[in-house]
Amino acid sequence: MKAILGLGNPGLRFRFNRHNLGFMVVERLGKSGALKHQQVLLVKPLTFVNLSGQAASSIIKRRKIRLKDLLIICDDVHLPLGKIRIRAAGSDGGHKGLRSIIEALETKSFPRLRIGVGAPQTEAKKDKLSRYVLGNFNKKEIKIINEATEEAASCCAVWAKEGIAAAMSRFNPRH
């Protein structure tokens, strides 16, 4: 079995935050038919983003999911708004949710799909960055994010059906 774990914070007040993009993609997947005929567990943890390692570790142990069969979806301030990038492994890139997962699993070797939220326009100090990712998308950004979550859902479906190499080949931007 495969599992897709979207990172986000539980509760209505966080629902449309930039940090909740993982949840948004999981919700879109649940409503679409993209994973039709696939046995994929969709997960929106009840832990906050910075404690995502607890949820990832629990899913792997309880459901006996192999690391390569767990896809983590999260926001990324280092990618332009709406751009997606899928990787088989990698660092946390400064994302505290990914850091928590890497620490809990004691490895960087798990697939992750990152969705760009862009960076704040002002110099990003820790408090400003945290306010930015916990802020809601503005009207101009919503259209781009809707398209990005659609593309991310398609990417997840390719990952589930054909594997990480196929998803990377089709969805990662060419330089």
N, CA and C atoms as an extended XYZ file, in Angstrom:
525
Properties=species:S:1:pos:R:3:atomname:S:1:resname:S:1:resid:I:1 pbc="F F F"
N         0.844       -1.187        0.000 N   MET     1
C         0.000        0.000        0.000 CA  MET     1
C         0.884        1.244        0.000 C   MET     1
N         0.383        2.288       -0.648 N   LYS     2
C         1.068        3.577       -0.649 CA  LYS     2
C         0.277        4.553        0.217 C   LYS     2
N         0.981        5.579        0.691 N   ALA     3
C         0.334        6.602        1.510 CA  ALA     3
C         0.801        7.974        1.056 C   ALA     3
N        -0.122        8.907        1.045 N   ILE     4
C         0.180       10.304        0.737 CA  ILE     4
C        -0.181       11.115        1.968 C   ILE     4
N         0.842       11.767        2.535 N   LEU     5
C         0.657       12.537        3.759 CA  LEU     5
C         0.843       14.014        3.432 C   LEU     5
N        -0.229       14.774        3.574 N   GLY     6
C        -0.164       16.213        3.347 CA  GLY     6
C         0.176       16.920        4.646 C   GLY     6
N         1.102       17.866        4.572 N   LEU     7
C         1.446       18.623        5.767 CA  LEU     7
C         0.537       19.840        5.880 C   LEU     7
N         0.142       20.116        7.102 N   GLY     8
C        -0.725       21.252        7.386 CA  GLY     8
C        -1.005       21.297        8.873 C   GLY     8
N        -1.685       22.327        9.274 N   ASN     9
C        -2.077       22.473       10.672 CA  ASN     9
C        -3.565       22.186       10.803 C   ASN     9
N        -3.951       21.420       11.824 N   PRO    10
C        -5.378       21.112       11.992 CA  PRO    10
C        -6.164       22.329       12.469 C   PRO    10
N        -7.417       22.346       12.126 N   GLY    11
C        -8.304       23.413       12.599 CA  GLY    11
C        -8.697       24.374       11.490 C   GLY    11
N        -9.900       24.903       11.610 N   LEU    12
C       -10.447       25.787       10.583 CA  LEU    12
C        -9.664       27.080       10.407 C   LEU    12
N        -9.078       27.598       11.480 N   ARG    13
C        -8.390       28.879       11.354 CA  ARG    13
C        -7.151       28.796       10.465 C   ARG    13
N        -6.632       27.578       10.241 N   PHE    14
C        -5.443       27.394        9.401 CA  PHE    14
C        -5.790       26.925        7.990 C   PHE    14
N        -7.034       26.644        7.729 N   ARG    15
C        -7.458       25.954        6.507 CA  ARG    15
C        -6.867       26.506        5.214 C   ARG    15
N        -6.822       27.821        5.056 N   PHE    16
C        -6.353       28.403        3.796 CA  PHE    16
C        -4.974       29.048        3.915 C   PHE    16
N        -4.224       28.654        4.952 N   ASN    17
C        -2.854       29.146        5.118 CA  ASN    17
C        -1.940       28.553        4.058 C   ASN    17
N        -0.882       29.278        3.750 N   ARG    18
C         0.131       28.769        2.818 CA  ARG    18
C         0.715       27.445        3.332 C   ARG    18
N         0.859       27.337        4.638 N   HIS    19
C         1.443       26.143        5.251 CA  HIS    19
C         0.539       24.918        5.103 C   HIS    19
N        -0.693       25.097        4.695 N   ASN    20
C        -1.645       23.996        4.588 CA  ASN    20
C        -1.810       23.465        3.177 C   ASN    20
N        -0.885       23.761        2.297 N   LEU    21
C        -0.977       23.276        0.917 CA  LEU    21
C        -1.026       21.753        0.840 C   LEU    21
N        -0.304       21.081        1.712 N   GLY    22
C        -0.347       19.615        1.723 CA  GLY    22
C        -1.756       19.105        1.968 C   GLY    22
N        -2.437       19.713        2.928 N   PHE    23
C        -3.831       19.347        3.206 CA  PHE    23
C        -4.715       19.618        1.987 C   PHE    23
N        -4.498       20.752        1.341 N   MET    24
C        -5.316       21.129        0.184 CA  MET    24
C        -5.200       20.103       -0.936 C   MET    24
N        -3.995       19.609       -1.167 N   VAL    25
C        -3.793       18.608       -2.215 CA  VAL    25
C        -4.458       17.289       -1.825 C   VAL    25
N        -4.311       16.876       -0.580 N   VAL    26
C        -4.946       15.637       -0.125 CA  VAL    26
C        -6.470       15.740       -0.267 C   VAL    26
N        -7.027       16.898        0.082 N   GLU    27
C        -8.474       17.094       -0.076 CA  GLU    27
C        -8.887       16.996       -1.543 C   GLU    27
N        -8.100       17.606       -2.425 N   ARG    28
C        -8.396       17.553       -3.860 CA  ARG    28
C        -8.335       16.113       -4.358 C   ARG    28
N        -7.328       15.373       -3.913 N   LEU    29
C        -7.210       13.964       -4.300 CA  LEU    29
C        -8.415       13.161       -3.831 C   LEU    29
N        -8.869       13.438       -2.625 N   GLY    30
C       -10.013       12.723       -2.076 CA  GLY    30
C       -11.298       12.978       -2.851 C   GLY    30
N       -11.432       14.162       -3.418 N   LYS    31
C       -12.645       14.525       -4.159 CA  LYS    31
C       -12.575       14.145       -5.635 C   LYS    31
N       -11.357       14.020       -6.155 N   SER    32
C       -11.202       13.714       -7.585 CA  SER    32
C       -11.181       12.204       -7.790 C   SER    32
N       -11.142       11.811       -9.021 N   GLY    33
C       -11.019       10.377       -9.317 CA  GLY    33
C        -9.610       10.021       -9.722 C   GLY    33
N        -8.653       10.885       -9.387 N   ALA    34
C        -7.268       10.691       -9.836 CA  ALA    34
C        -6.655        9.382       -9.352 C   ALA    34
N        -7.083        8.899       -8.204 N   LEU    35
C        -6.509        7.674       -7.651 CA  LEU    35
C        -7.458        6.484       -7.781 C   LEU    35
N        -8.401        6.603       -8.683 N   LYS    36
C        -9.371        5.534       -8.911 CA  LYS    36
C        -8.633        4.228       -9.182 C   LYS    36
N        -9.085        3.166       -8.571 N   HIS    37
C        -8.507        1.823       -8.713 CA  HIS    37
C        -7.112        1.705       -8.096 C   HIS    37
N        -6.712        2.671       -7.271 N   GLN    38
C        -5.426        2.614       -6.580 CA  GLN    38
C        -5.695        2.477       -5.086 C   GLN    38
N        -4.899        1.670       -4.427 N   GLN    39
C        -5.021        1.545       -2.979 CA  GLN    39
C        -4.004        2.501       -2.356 C   GLN    39
N        -4.476        3.705       -2.052 N   VAL    40
C        -3.615        4.747       -1.509 CA  VAL    40
C        -4.293        5.349       -0.283 C   VAL    40
N        -3.551        5.402        0.797 N   LEU    41
C        -4.031        5.999        2.035 CA  LEU    41
C        -3.768        7.508        1.969 C   LEU    41
N        -4.805        8.321        2.103 N   LEU    42
C        -4.659        9.780        2.124 CA  LEU    42
C        -4.698       10.239        3.574 C   LEU    42
N        -3.688       11.029        3.975 N   VAL    43
C        -3.545       11.384        5.384 CA  VAL    43
C        -3.416       12.890        5.573 C   VAL    43
N        -4.246       13.418        6.466 N   LYS    44
C        -4.131       14.783        6.973 CA  LYS    44
C        -3.956       14.642        8.490 C   LYS    44
N        -2.709       14.689        8.964 N   PRO    45
C        -2.449       14.444       10.383 CA  PRO    45
C        -3.100       15.477       11.303 C   PRO    45
N        -3.345       15.065       12.511 N   LEU    46
C        -3.875       15.965       13.531 CA  LEU    46
C        -2.755       16.683       14.273 C   LEU    46
N        -1.513       16.360       13.937 N   THR    47
C        -0.366       17.055       14.522 CA  THR    47
C        -0.126       18.347       13.747 C   THR    47
N         0.496       19.311       14.383 N   PHE    48
C         0.867       20.534       13.689 CA  PHE    48
C         2.060       20.258       12.792 C   PHE    48
N         2.258       21.101       11.791 N   VAL    49
C         3.312       20.907       10.796 CA  VAL    49
C         4.651       20.582       11.445 C   VAL    49
N         5.038       21.346       12.455 N   ASN    50
C         6.362       21.175       13.053 CA  ASN    50
C         6.528       19.848       13.793 C   ASN    50
N         5.446       19.105       13.959 N   LEU    51
C         5.496       17.797       14.621 CA  LEU    51
C         5.094       16.672       13.662 C   LEU    51
N         5.226       16.894       12.379 N   SER    52
C         4.792       15.934       11.359 CA  SER    52
C         5.507       14.599       11.437 C   SER    52
N         6.685       14.579       12.018 N   GLY    53
C         7.427       13.324       12.152 CA  GLY    53
C         6.667       12.283       12.955 C   GLY    53
N         5.907       12.739       13.943 N   GLN    54
C         5.108       11.809       14.750 CA  GLN    54
C         4.099       11.073       13.872 C   GLN    54
N         3.417       11.810       13.015 N   ALA    55
C         2.410       11.211       12.139 CA  ALA    55
C         3.052       10.286       11.117 C   ALA    55
N         4.132       10.736       10.486 N   ALA    56
C         4.800        9.918        9.475 CA  ALA    56
C         5.307        8.615       10.077 C   ALA    56
N         5.923        8.708       11.223 N   SER    57
C         6.452        7.520       11.902 CA  SER    57
C         5.324        6.552       12.264 C   SER    57
N         4.239        7.082       12.765 N   SER    58
C         3.096        6.258       13.153 CA  SER    58
C         2.497        5.522       11.953 C   SER    58
N         2.356        6.221       10.843 N   ILE    59
C         1.780        5.601        9.642 CA  ILE    59
C         2.669        4.475        9.136 C   ILE    59
N         3.962        4.722        9.098 N   ILE    60
C         4.903        3.706        8.619 CA  ILE    60
C         4.842        2.459        9.493 C   ILE    60
N         4.806        2.659       10.797 N   LYS    61
C         4.799        1.517       11.716 CA  LYS    61
C         3.455        0.787       11.717 C   LYS    61
N         2.362        1.548       11.836 N   ARG    62
C         1.040        0.927       11.973 CA  ARG    62
C         0.539        0.300       10.682 C   ARG    62
N         0.832        0.943        9.568 N   ARG    63
C         0.342        0.448        8.270 CA  ARG    63
C         1.395       -0.324        7.485 C   ARG    63
N         2.605       -0.434        8.069 N   LYS    64
C         3.717       -1.142        7.431 CA  LYS    64
C         3.990       -0.598        6.016 C   LYS    64
N         4.089        0.725        5.942 N   ILE    65
C         4.364        1.421        4.684 CA  ILE    65
C         5.880        1.509        4.510 C   ILE    65
N         6.359        1.163        3.338 N   ARG    66
C         7.785        1.322        3.045 CA  ARG    66
C         8.056        2.799        2.769 C   ARG    66
N         9.255        3.256        3.086 N   LEU    67
C         9.598        4.671        2.892 CA  LEU    67
C         9.353        5.130        1.465 C   LEU    67
N         9.696        4.313        0.490 N   LYS    68
C         9.518        4.708       -0.909 CA  LYS    68
C         8.030        4.792       -1.291 C   LYS    68
N         7.170        4.257       -0.448 N   ASP    69
C         5.723        4.279       -0.710 CA  ASP    69
C         4.990        5.335        0.108 C   ASP    69
N         5.753        6.236        0.717 N   LEU    70
C         5.175        7.346        1.479 CA  LEU    70
C         5.546        8.648        0.770 C   LEU    70
N         4.561        9.379        0.299 N   LEU    71
C         4.795       10.671       -0.347 CA  LEU    71
C         4.349       11.777        0.601 C   LEU    71
N         5.269       12.694        0.881 N   ILE    72
C         4.981       13.843        1.743 CA  ILE    72
C         4.720       15.046        0.843 C   ILE    72
N         3.662       15.800        1.119 N   ILE    73
C         3.338       17.002        0.342 CA  ILE    73
C         3.417       18.209        1.264 C   ILE    73
N         4.165       19.228        0.831 N   CYS    74
C         4.305       20.417        1.669 CA  CYS    74
C         4.503       21.674        0.833 C   CYS    74
N         4.381       22.805        1.501 N   ASP    75
C         4.646       24.114        0.907 CA  ASP    75
C         6.146       24.351        0.878 C   ASP    75
N         6.581       25.289        0.022 N   ASP    76
C         8.000       25.627       -0.046 CA  ASP    76
C         8.169       27.103       -0.396 C   ASP    76
N         8.797       27.864        0.491 N   VAL    77
C         9.019       29.293        0.245 CA  VAL    77
C        10.158       29.531       -0.745 C   VAL    77
N        10.915       28.493       -1.066 N   HIS    78
C        12.038       28.639       -1.990 CA  HIS    78
C        11.633       28.410       -3.440 C   HIS    78
N        10.410       27.971       -3.659 N   LEU    79
C         9.894       27.797       -5.023 CA  LEU    79
C         8.930       28.933       -5.334 C   LEU    79
N         8.921       29.379       -6.585 N   PRO    80
C         7.959       30.421       -6.971 CA  PRO    80
C         6.520       29.939       -6.764 C   PRO    80
N         5.646       30.867       -6.519 N   LEU    81
C         4.234       30.566       -6.287 CA  LEU    81
C         3.671       29.642       -7.374 C   LEU    81
N         3.138       28.508       -6.927 N   GLY    82
C         2.463       27.586       -7.825 CA  GLY    82
C         3.353       26.558       -8.511 C   GLY    82
N         4.659       26.669       -8.414 N   LYS    83
C         5.561       25.689       -9.032 CA  LYS    83
C         5.648       24.462       -8.142 C   LYS    83
N         5.713       23.286       -8.762 N   ILE    84
C         5.837       22.063       -7.985 CA  ILE    84
C         7.150       21.366       -8.317 C   ILE    84
N         7.631       20.602       -7.367 N   ARG    85
C         8.846       19.814       -7.567 CA  ARG    85
C         8.722       18.549       -6.726 C   ARG    85
N         8.936       17.409       -7.387 N   ILE    86
C         8.888       16.125       -6.682 CA  ILE    86
C        10.291       15.513       -6.696 C   ILE    86
N        10.683       14.955       -5.575 N   ARG    87
C        12.003       14.352       -5.415 CA  ARG    87
C        11.879       13.036       -4.654 C   ARG    87
N        12.830       12.145       -4.881 N   ALA    88
C        12.853       10.853       -4.195 CA  ALA    88
C        13.441       10.973       -2.799 C   ALA    88
N        14.251       12.006       -2.567 N   ALA    89
C        14.915       12.207       -1.284 CA  ALA    89
C        15.453       13.626       -1.256 C   ALA    89
N        15.971       14.042       -0.110 N   GLY    90
C        16.582       15.359       -0.036 CA  GLY    90
C        16.564       15.927        1.371 C   GLY    90
N        17.080       17.130        1.480 N   SER    91
C        17.158       17.796        2.782 CA  SER    91
C        15.795       18.393        3.142 C   SER    91
N        15.751       19.002        4.319 N   ASP    92
C        14.500       19.644        4.744 CA  ASP    92
C        14.312       21.013        4.097 C   ASP    92
N        15.374       21.583        3.544 N   GLY    93
C        15.274       22.884        2.882 CA  GLY    93
C        14.770       23.988        3.801 C   GLY    93
N        14.950       23.808        5.116 N   GLY    94
C        14.483       24.810        6.061 CA  GLY    94
C        13.033       24.625        6.487 C   GLY    94
N        12.354       23.613        5.957 N   HIS    95
C        10.946       23.357        6.310 CA  HIS    95
C        10.904       22.524        7.585 C   HIS    95
N        10.296       23.078        8.637 N   LYS    96
C        10.305       22.413        9.938 CA  LYS    96
C         9.508       21.106        9.945 C   LYS    96
N         8.489       21.009        9.108 N   GLY    97
C         7.737       19.755        9.008 CA  GLY    97
C         8.586       18.648        8.402 C   GLY    97
N         9.303       18.970        7.326 N   LEU    98
C        10.210       17.982        6.737 CA  LEU    98
C        11.327       17.633        7.711 C   LEU    98
N        11.831       18.620        8.426 N   ARG    99
C        12.881       18.360        9.432 CA  ARG    99
C        12.377       17.377       10.485 C   ARG    99
N        11.160       17.574       10.950 N   SER   100
C        10.573       16.685       11.947 CA  SER   100
C        10.467       15.256       11.406 C   SER   100
N        10.085       15.121       10.154 N   ILE   101
C         9.956       13.790        9.546 CA  ILE   101
C        11.332       13.138        9.401 C   ILE   101
N        12.306       13.899        8.922 N   ILE   102
C        13.670       13.369        8.773 CA  ILE   102
C        14.207       12.900       10.131 C   ILE   102
N        13.980       13.678       11.163 N   GLU   103
C        14.445       13.292       12.501 CA  GLU   103
C        13.718       12.045       13.014 C   GLU   103
N        12.407       11.983       12.816 N   ALA   104
C        11.632       10.843       13.313 CA  ALA   104
C        11.954        9.557       12.559 C   ALA   104
N        12.159        9.669       11.247 N   LEU   105
C        12.436        8.480       10.438 CA  LEU   105
C        13.928        8.160       10.354 C   LEU   105
N        14.741        9.107       10.814 N   GLU   106
C        16.199        8.979       10.778 CA  GLU   106
C        16.730        8.744        9.372 C   GLU   106
N        16.120        9.405        8.398 N   THR   107
C        16.562        9.322        7.012 CA  THR   107
C        15.980       10.484        6.216 C   THR   107
N        16.677       10.836        5.145 N   LYS   108
C        16.187       11.831        4.187 CA  LYS   108
C        15.612       11.145        2.953 C   LYS   108
N        15.619        9.819        2.955 N   SER   109
C        15.239        9.030        1.782 CA  SER   109
C        13.765        8.673        1.762 C   SER   109
N        12.953        9.647        1.465 N   PHE   110
C        11.522        9.432        1.254 CA  PHE   110
C        11.053       10.471        0.237 C   PHE   110
N        10.103       10.101       -0.614 N   PRO   111
C         9.620       11.034       -1.630 CA  PRO   111
C         8.885       12.219       -1.014 C   PRO   111
N         9.063       13.374       -1.660 N   ARG   112
C         8.345       14.565       -1.215 CA  ARG   112
C         7.975       15.403       -2.424 C   ARG   112
N         6.804       15.993       -2.344 N   LEU   113
C         6.295       16.901       -3.373 CA  LEU   113
C         6.167       18.261       -2.715 C   LEU   113
N         6.924       19.215       -3.233 N   ARG   114
C         6.905       20.563       -2.664 CA  ARG   114
C         6.163       21.492       -3.626 C   ARG   114
N         5.377       22.385       -3.068 N   ILE   115
C         4.596       23.335       -3.865 CA  ILE   115
C         4.991       24.736       -3.438 C   ILE   115
N         5.387       25.543       -4.404 N   GLY   116
C         5.875       26.879       -4.115 CA  GLY   116
C         4.803       27.833       -3.618 C   GLY   116
N         5.163       28.557       -2.574 N   VAL   117
C         4.306       29.633       -2.072 CA  VAL   117
C         5.016       30.974       -2.236 C   VAL   117
N         6.226       30.938       -2.832 N   GLY   118
C         7.004       32.161       -2.970 CA  GLY   118
C         7.504       32.607       -1.610 C   GLY   118
N         8.326       33.613       -1.633 N   ALA   119
C         8.881       34.150       -0.395 CA  ALA   119
C         8.225       35.489       -0.099 C   ALA   119
N         8.214       35.884        1.165 N   PRO   120
C         7.667       37.207        1.477 CA  PRO   120
C         8.461       38.284        0.737 C   PRO   120
N         7.801       39.364        0.394 N   GLN   121
C         8.440       40.433       -0.363 CA  GLN   121
C         9.476       41.191        0.454 C   GLN   121
N         9.334       41.176        1.773 N   THR   122
C        10.300       41.860        2.638 CA  THR   122
C        11.340       40.865        3.117 C   THR   122
N        12.383       41.369        3.696 N   GLU   123
C        13.437       40.498        4.228 CA  GLU   123
C        12.817       39.506        5.215 C   GLU   123
N        13.073       38.217        4.996 N   ALA   124
C        12.415       37.169        5.778 CA  ALA   124
C        13.173       36.823        7.047 C   ALA   124
N        12.828       37.502        8.119 N   LYS   125
C        13.337       37.099        9.418 CA  LYS   125
C        12.447       35.965        9.897 C   LYS   125
N        12.880       35.236       10.902 N   LYS   126
C        12.124       34.084       11.373 CA  LYS   126
C        10.669       34.419       11.679 C   LYS   126
N        10.431       35.495       12.398 N   ASP   127
C         9.047       35.819       12.771 CA  ASP   127
C         8.229       36.221       11.551 C   ASP   127
N         8.839       36.936       10.597 N   LYS   128
C         8.115       37.348        9.403 CA  LYS   128
C         7.818       36.142        8.513 C   LYS   128
N         8.756       35.218        8.389 N   LEU   129
C         8.549       34.021        7.574 CA  LEU   129
C         7.431       33.178        8.165 C   LEU   129
N         7.433       33.043        9.481 N   SER   130
C         6.390       32.270       10.126 CA  SER   130
C         5.026       32.932        9.955 C   SER   130
N         4.965       34.230       10.040 N   ARG   131
C         3.697       34.935        9.788 CA  ARG   131
C         3.261       34.748        8.342 C   ARG   131
N         4.225       34.765        7.441 N   TYR   132
C         3.932       34.611        6.008 CA  TYR   132
C         3.324       33.234        5.716 C   TYR   132
N         3.966       32.150        6.176 N   VAL   133
C         3.447       30.816        5.858 CA  VAL   133
C         2.153       30.517        6.602 C   VAL   133
N         1.933       31.200        7.724 N   LEU   134
C         0.675       31.019        8.445 CA  LEU   134
C        -0.403       31.992        7.981 C   LEU   134
N        -0.069       32.783        6.966 N   GLY   135
C        -1.044       33.704        6.378 CA  GLY   135
C        -1.825       33.026        5.266 C   GLY   135
N        -2.992       33.582        4.975 N   ASN   136
C        -3.826       33.058        3.895 CA  ASN   136
C        -3.372       33.602        2.540 C   ASN   136
N        -3.694       32.864        1.499 N   PHE   137
C        -3.430       33.336        0.144 CA  PHE   137
C        -4.326       34.523       -0.155 C   PHE   137
N        -3.816       35.486       -0.941 N   ASN   138
C        -4.664       36.607       -1.346 CA  ASN   138
C        -5.437       36.216       -2.612 C   ASN   138
N        -6.342       37.059       -3.041 N   LYS   139
C        -7.209       36.736       -4.181 CA  LYS   139
C        -6.416       36.433       -5.450 C   LYS   139
N        -5.359       37.182       -5.671 N   LYS   140
C        -4.527       36.983       -6.867 CA  LYS   140
C        -3.829       35.612       -6.818 C   LYS   140
N        -3.394       35.212       -5.638 N   GLU   141
C        -2.676       33.945       -5.470 CA  GLU   141
C        -3.597       32.728       -5.563 C   GLU   141
N        -4.856       32.875       -5.193 N   ILE   142
C        -5.777       31.742       -5.131 CA  ILE   142
C        -5.915       31.041       -6.484 C   ILE   142
N        -6.022       31.781       -7.564 N   LYS   143
C        -6.146       31.173       -8.888 CA  LYS   143
C        -4.915       30.320       -9.203 C   LYS   143
N        -3.750       30.849       -8.914 N   ILE   144
C        -2.498       30.123       -9.164 CA  ILE   144
C        -2.430       28.869       -8.291 C   ILE   144
N        -2.829       29.003       -7.049 N   ILE   145
C        -2.785       27.862       -6.121 CA  ILE   145
C        -3.795       26.799       -6.509 C   ILE   145
N        -4.961       27.184       -6.986 N   ASN   146
C        -5.936       26.195       -7.458 CA  ASN   146
C        -5.357       25.369       -8.606 C   ASN   146
N        -4.681       26.040       -9.527 N   GLU   147
C        -4.040       25.328      -10.637 CA  GLU   147
C        -2.906       24.445      -10.128 C   GLU   147
N        -2.146       24.941       -9.163 N   ALA   148
C        -1.030       24.174       -8.606 CA  ALA   148
C        -1.511       22.930       -7.869 C   ALA   148
N        -2.597       23.040       -7.108 N   THR   149
C        -3.093       21.861       -6.390 CA  THR   149
C        -3.641       20.828       -7.371 C   THR   149
N        -4.204       21.280       -8.467 N   GLU   150
C        -4.668       20.366       -9.526 CA  GLU   150
C        -3.479       19.622      -10.135 C   GLU   150
N        -2.421       20.373      -10.453 N   GLU   151
C        -1.222       19.765      -11.015 CA  GLU   151
C        -0.573       18.816      -10.000 C   GLU   151
N        -0.532       19.226       -8.741 N   ALA   152
C         0.041       18.390       -7.688 CA  ALA   152
C        -0.752       17.091       -7.524 C   ALA   152
N        -2.070       17.172       -7.612 N   ALA   153
C        -2.911       15.970       -7.519 CA  ALA   153
C        -2.608       15.028       -8.682 C   ALA   153
N        -2.434       15.582       -9.865 N   SER   154
C        -2.071       14.753      -11.027 CA  SER   154
C        -0.708       14.109      -10.817 C   SER   154
N         0.217       14.856      -10.267 N   CYS   155
C         1.555       14.342       -9.970 CA  CYS   155
C         1.474       13.188       -8.974 C   CYS   155
N         0.656       13.338       -7.947 N   CYS   156
C         0.476       12.276       -6.952 CA  CYS   156
C        -0.076       11.010       -7.605 C   CYS   156
N        -1.016       11.173       -8.517 N   ALA   157
C        -1.605       10.024       -9.207 CA  ALA   157
C        -0.549        9.299      -10.044 C   ALA   157
N         0.291       10.057      -10.735 N   VAL   158
C         1.367        9.435      -11.517 CA  VAL   158
C         2.332        8.714      -10.581 C   VAL   158
N         2.702        9.357       -9.471 N   TRP   159
C         3.584        8.718       -8.496 CA  TRP   159
C         2.979        7.399       -8.014 C   TRP   159
N         1.687        7.408       -7.674 N   ALA   160
C         1.028        6.212       -7.143 CA  ALA   160
C         0.965        5.092       -8.182 C   ALA   160
N         0.721        5.434       -9.432 N   LYS   161
C         0.544        4.427      -10.483 CA  LYS   161
C         1.852        3.987      -11.129 C   LYS   161
N         2.765        4.957      -11.356 N   GLU   162
C         3.943        4.672      -12.183 CA  GLU   162
C         5.277        4.842      -11.458 C   GLU   162
N         5.262        5.447      -10.287 N   GLY   163
C         6.496        5.586       -9.518 CA  GLY   163
C         7.106        6.973       -9.570 C   GLY   163
N         8.130        7.153       -8.759 N   ILE   164
C         8.768        8.455       -8.581 CA  ILE   164
C         9.468        8.933       -9.853 C   ILE   164
N        10.138        8.038      -10.573 N   ALA   165
C        10.872        8.451      -11.777 CA  ALA   165
C         9.922        9.032      -12.818 C   ALA   165
N         8.787        8.402      -13.020 N   ALA   166
C         7.805        8.905      -13.985 CA  ALA   166
C         7.257       10.259      -13.553 C   ALA   166
N         6.965       10.397      -12.268 N   ALA   167
C         6.446       11.678      -11.758 CA  ALA   167
C         7.480       12.784      -11.910 C   ALA   167
N         8.743       12.484      -11.581 N   MET   168
C         9.798       13.481      -11.709 CA  MET   168
C         9.978       13.893      -13.170 C   MET   168
N         9.937       12.937      -14.045 N   SER   169
C        10.125       13.207      -15.469 CA  SER   169
C         9.016       14.099      -16.025 C   SER   169
N         7.793       13.854      -15.600 N   ARG   170
C         6.658       14.611      -16.135 CA  ARG   170
C         6.405       15.956      -15.477 C   ARG   170
N         6.707       16.055      -14.196 N   PHE   171
C         6.267       17.255      -13.464 CA  PHE   171
C         7.356       18.206      -13.008 C   PHE   171
N         8.602       17.768      -12.939 N   ASN   172
C         9.642       18.703      -12.519 CA  ASN   172
C         9.986       19.635      -13.656 C   ASN   172
N        10.160       20.918      -13.332 N   PRO   173
C        10.481       21.890      -14.384 CA  PRO   173
C        11.840       21.596      -15.008 C   PRO   173
N        11.924       21.847      -16.278 N   ARG   174
C        13.197       21.701      -16.997 CA  ARG   174
C        13.972       22.988      -16.862 C   ARG   174
N        15.286       22.878      -16.687 N   HIS   175
C        16.108       24.087      -16.564 CA  HIS   175
C        16.892       24.282      -17.827 C   HIS   175
